[in-house]
Amino acid sequence: SQKIEQNSEALNIQEGKTATLTCNYTNYSPAYLQWYRQDPGRGPVFLLLIRENEKEKRKERLKVTFDTTLKQSLFHITASQPADSATYLCARPTGGFKTIFGAGTRLFVKA
Amino acid sequence: NAGVTQTPKFQVLKTGQSMTLQCAQDMNHNSMYWYRQDPGMGLRLIYYSASEGTTDKGEVPNGYNVSRLNKREFSLRLESAAPSQTSVYFCASSGDQPQHFGDGTRLSIL
């Protein structure tokens, strides 16, 4: 069965540094991967979608890569700020209208 | 725009009680979804509705039923609540992609 694996350990970084989060998937490469942000007590909010043929995508301080050889996506936040502290979820389609989500990686940015 | 609205936000039930969780979206999306989120397990799909008039099982449908009342509304029903159904329930909707989520219903079953 298809799985999404994210580092369950929290990531602690200093303000101004680059945060890098990892998402690994199993089985065949999906047509795209998505990244969401989730704050405590709130629902996930969509951040970025990267297609299989895009390799890299940027949005302001965010950058996502997609490596079909490693079956991995990396999510980078440059010049991180305390307001970036949240849980970040990786997701992939599994056929039809279904999407599976990773358990998320919690990011803490210290001032 | 409210996006996806879920009611109630919190609920405590006793084992065996029934309850319906409500979800409405105002984005004219065709597809709607119900997930549950448990610590360390991520979001798991309970049921989804690809379009008005259709519903399908997801990964963990046992103990739940759904109704796609119209294009805007998709409800989740627990007929006989069990402690294992204690969780945070999220409703989502989508056109193509991505999914838009509500802020969840926190459900405790004693």
Contacts between the chains, C-beta under 8 A, distances in Angstrom:
chain1	res1	chain2	res2	distance
A	4	B	42	7.6
A	8	B	40	6.7
A	32	B	97	7.4
A	34	B	97	7.0
A	34	B	98	5.7
A	36	B	98	7.7
A	41	B	103	7.2
A	41	B	104	7.7
A	42	B	103	5.3
A	42	B	104	7.6
A	43	B	4	7.4
A	43	B	90	5.3
A	43	B	92	7.6
A	43	B	101	3.2
A	43	B	102	5.3
A	43	B	103	4.9
A	43	B	104	5.7
A	44	B	43	7.5
A	44	B	90	7.6
A	44	B	99	7.8
A	44	B	101	5.0
A	45	B	101	7.2
A	46	B	98	3.9
A	46	B	99	7.0
A	46	B	100	7.2
A	49	B	97	6.3
A	49	B	98	6.2
A	89	B	42	7.1
A	89	B	43	7.4
A	93	B	97	7.8
A	96	B	50	7.3
A	97	B	31	5.4
A	97	B	33	7.9
A	97	B	48	5.8
A	97	B	50	4.8
A	97	B	56	7.9
A	97	B	94	7.9
A	98	B	45	6.1
A	98	B	48	6.9
A	98	B	58	6.8
A	99	B	45	7.6
A	99	B	99	6.7
A	100	B	45	7.6
A	100	B	59	8.0
A	101	B	35	7.9
A	101	B	42	4.8
A	101	B	43	4.2
A	102	B	42	5.6
A	103	B	40	5.7
A	103	B	41	6.1
A	103	B	42	3.9
A	104	B	42	6.4
